[in-house]
């Protein structure tokens, strides 16, 4: 366009004398025509300059757009590697517990004087406690066979930036229950691990990091989750750092589906830098196998067995005051020996009925410091091995046309039963750690919140009632003997221990997955 205008202007100037002579005009007419053409030429030059400027600007924008699109495309590709989802839960609880001794009962015998030193505080109650829990999940692939998975979590009570009294069974926050006990409003790393899949082109994987070891099967039935939420059976509800090496297989039989077997290792306590002066406390480690024997749709069978080696008498708590209190109660931190644990769960669904059956066995092998010690006996350090067991069963019936689910669960634990469940989700007392009977009834109602935008979307309310009926004291505890609450009241009184004998808990949740 610019070249064409230039050629026309030059042609006009060349042809001007010829046109003037042919027209027979006067010199004045010729001069006027020259002035007109000169003015037109100036206007053409101005237009040409403006068009050149516009072309330059457009060209620059196109180049910038190409660069921007290239940059954006690369950023979009990077962003698309990351997947995010999460869930939020608001929960309200009512809790009422009846203790063995009524308020004012003389407690804690002074051996030197034979006098009681204080009195029992009696029954326990919290008419309302509200909590908020936020969890953010993330995953990304670094290479074809290497992926990262993580979860951040915030869990707090309304009106508190610390753990309310009695929550978590009165057990303070430590590595094995952080993010699982209401505390402050900070986001903590709940899970963070990498999976190396298809190692050597075989169905083998290696995983390392902060492990997915909370809310294991069959917890997803009660918590209304479509998928398994953790590796171990719910008796092992304990966040820890570790690794696993697994192998996946297919039975080749339609009814049996597929299976997986894993070796798992983790550290429950790090002893830190040691020296030659004073007693040494060894690291506490976990190691064992988790075997998904078969999985076909909702049908699932798992068997797991692990050991806790060089088990501590108490861990390192987040709050130093708690460490001092436990040291005053139990003495210096020390190792007590080993504890072994085996459990299994089978679950399935028939039409609209979900059901499961689980069982567990625990076995102690103490060192000279003893486990389940009885300070009032002639031999206070119990160095004998003790066995405990638990049975756990439940059902849930889904009424799909009403968006309603109705469930019931029951579990029983024997005197020396130990559940590794400090990360339980029962707010006050771990249901699966009960030495006695525990019952639960619940309703789940899917809220009509409109069409799902996310594939993770789910919104529901859960109303539940739990009843605890204890036969023996203690739960997640291997230090003191589990005393019979009917036959050994005098020992409890002498030790100043007033355990819960029965408890009712009612909860209501509002939960949104996004």
Secondary structure, 3 states (H helix, E strand, C coil): CHHHHHHHHHHHHHHHHHHHHHHCCCHHHHHHHHHHHHHHHHHHHHHHHHHHHHHHHHHHHHHHHHHHHHHHHHHHHHHCCEEEEEEEEEEEEEEEEEECCCCCCEEEEECCCCEEEEECCCCEEEEEEEEEEEEEEEEEEEECCEEEEEEEEEEEECCCCCCCCCHHHHCCCECCCCCCCCECCCCEEEEEEEEECCHHHCCEEEEEEECCCCCCCCHHHHCCCCCCCCCCCCCECCCCEEEEEEEEEECCCCCCEEEEEEEEEEEEECCCCCCCCCCCCCCEEEEEEEEEEEEECCEEEEEEEEEEECCECCCCECCHHHHHHHHHHHCCCCECEEEEEEEEEEEEEECCEEEEEEEEEEEEEECCCCCCECCCCCCCCCCCCCEEEEEEEEEEEEEHHHCEEEEEEEEEECCCCCCECCCCCCCCCCHHHCCEEEEEEEEEEECCCCCCCCCCCEEEEEEEEEEEEECECCCCCCCECCCECCCCHHHHHHHCCCCEEEEEEEEEEEEEEC
